[in-house]
Amino acid sequence: MNNQTANVDFYLGALGPHGFCGYFDRLCQEPDRQMYLIKSGPGCGKSTMMRKIAEASPLPVQRIHCSSDPDSLDGVILEKPRAAVVDATPPHALEPACPGAQERVVSLYHTMDVAALTENRGQILRLSMRCKALQERAGSYIAGAAKLLADSRATAAWSTDTAKAAAFASRLALRYLPRGESEGEEQVRLLSAVTPKGILTFYNTIPALADTLVVFHDEYGLCSRLILDELRKQALRRGCSIISCPCPLGGGEIEHLFIPALRLAFLTSNSWHPMEFEGQKNIHCRRFEDKSKLRCRKKRLRFNRRAAAELLEQVSAMQREAKTSHDAMEKLYGAAIDFAAVDRAAEELQAQLGL
């Protein structure tokens, strides 16, 4: 499978400074997207079901990974048929808005041995509460890191010529984007997230979606966001279908932008997710900064970066502890599941999708 026909990987939610931040509801709003909402418990075969669907699709799909367990899937997004199969349980619970017309519930509750689960209810509740407490503690660490990084952006703003950056963004739009006046379509995905394995970025997705890579080197994430915001607006105004990738630690500001039809990507590179691809066009955002002003804040910026890195390490450590509890809970559920019935449900779903 070559890059232009490869599956791609994203997240659709991640732990952020205000707890879990998900874009599953945005997926439901994508035009003509038929949603299949899987309802079950942990360790009950949801991820395996979605992985089989991805493997059965003759066309490339988007695999949506769980940021708390990147080896597990939270969803599969297909273009033909234009459908999405997602884990619709907390922390990204979804309920049908237009049952049947737009969403179909795929319930696996009938595969559970309720008596066995009831017998282990006390242990399951304890593990669930411990997992939740650890995730909340991880959230407090990530909130601290986000504040430090926001302070660095504010410090960089003091020394940045934002008007110059905005003018540069307009020139980039003229150079790379087609002329047009129709309204484009936007998908929102996450390319990276803080996970139990550290900050994990799906670098394989980039060459799968784009050949032309414009990379903004921006340690503080200020200029790149100003430029990317303008490029996003211009692309939508010109009728481009885009994939916007917000920063999971920010306030929704995008840090990567894909235009798959043009095989074009605008990316942010920094110490958290460095971008190193052959043939990429590099734009160093220092060109918009007053270096003498930044030097006056050098110690503060260095402290913020180091402290944020240590806090994010603790986030991953807490997530690993939470995963241990979640894995134990999955074993209890897995022992009470009729996986033959799950397989039959998976086959029925694949048939509905025409796979």
Buried (B, 14 or more C-beta within 10 A) or exposed (E): EEBEEBBBBBBBBBBBBEBBBBBBEBBBEBEEBBBBBBBBBBBBBBBBBBBBBBEBBEEBBBBBBBBBBBEBBBBBBBEEBEBBBBBBBEBBEBEBEEEEEBBBBBEBEEBBEEEEBEEBEEEBEEBBEBBBBBBEBBBBBBBBBBBBBBBBBEBBBEBBBEEEBBEBBEEBBEEBBEEEEEEBEBBBBBBBBBBBBBBBBBBEBBBBBBEBBBBBBBBBBBBBBBBBBBBBEBBBBBBBBBBBBBBBBBEEBBBBBBBBEBBBBBBBBBEBBEBEBEEBEEBEBBEBBEEEEBEEBEEEBEEBBEBBBEBBBBBBBBBBBBBBBBBBBBBBBBEBBBEEBBBEBBBEBBEBBEB
